[in-house]
């Protein structure tokens, strides 16, 4: 996948991922229990790897692999 992470932000129910190809995608926050339990300040303190393929939250020891997240398709999606 040629696109990578540019930024991430949250609302009370979702993680929003901004990508280098201009797309913005959202994921249910409950897919990420550590982030769901984190404070807004903890969620806001993140880093994007230089290759834009990883997101890191050092204060809560959480990381997300962007290509894996973008390729994930839950078996029960839409149900």
C-alpha positions in Angstrom: 0.0 0.0 0.0 1.5 3.3 -1.1 -0.4 5.6 1.3 0.6 6.2 4.9 -0.7 7.9 8.0 -0.6 11.7 8.2 -2.7 12.3 11.3 -5.2 10.8 13.7 -8.0 12.2 15.8 -11.0 10.9 17.7 -14.5 11.5 18.7 -16.3 9.6 21.5 -17.0 6.6 19.2 -14.4 6.6 16.4 -10.7 6.8 15.5 -10.3 9.0 12.3 -7.2 8.3 10.3 -6.0 10.9 7.7 -3.9 9.3 4.9 -1.2 10.7 2.6 -3.3 10.0 -0.5 -6.0 12.4 0.8 -8.4 9.8 2.1 -9.8 10.0 5.6 -11.0 6.7 7.1 -12.7 5.9 10.4 -12.8 2.9 12.7 -14.9 2.1 15.7 -13.0 3.2 18.8 -14.0 -0.1 20.6 -11.6 -1.9 18.3 -8.8 -0.2 20.3 -9.5 -0.9 24.0 -6.3 0.9 25.2 -7.1 4.0 23.2 -10.8 3.9 24.2 -9.7 3.9 27.9 -7.2 6.7 27.4 -7.7 10.3 28.2 -8.1 12.9 25.4 -4.6 14.2 26.3 -3.1 10.7 26.0 -4.8 10.1 22.7 -3.6 13.4 21.4 0.1 12.6 22.2 1.0 10.3 19.3 3.8 10.0 16.8 3.8 8.8 13.2 6.7 6.7 12.0 9.0 8.2 9.3 7.6 5.7 6.8 4.1 6.6 7.9 3.3 2.9 8.4 3.0 3.0 12.3 1.2 5.1 14.8 2.6 5.3 18.4 1.2 6.5 21.7 4.2 6.4 24.0 2.4 7.4 27.2 0.1 4.4 27.0 2.4 2.0 25.2 0.0 1.5 22.2 0.9 1.2 18.5 -1.1 0.6 15.3 0.3 -0.8 12.1 -1.4 1.3 9.4 -1.3 -1.3 6.5 -2.7 -4.0 8.7 -5.5 -1.7 9.9 -6.4 -0.6 6.4 -6.5 -4.3 5.2 -8.6 -5.6 8.2 -12.1 -6.7 7.3 -14.2 -8.0 10.1 -16.0 -11.2 9.3 -19.2 -9.9 10.6 -19.0 -6.4 9.1 -22.5 -4.9 8.5 -24.3 -7.2 10.9 
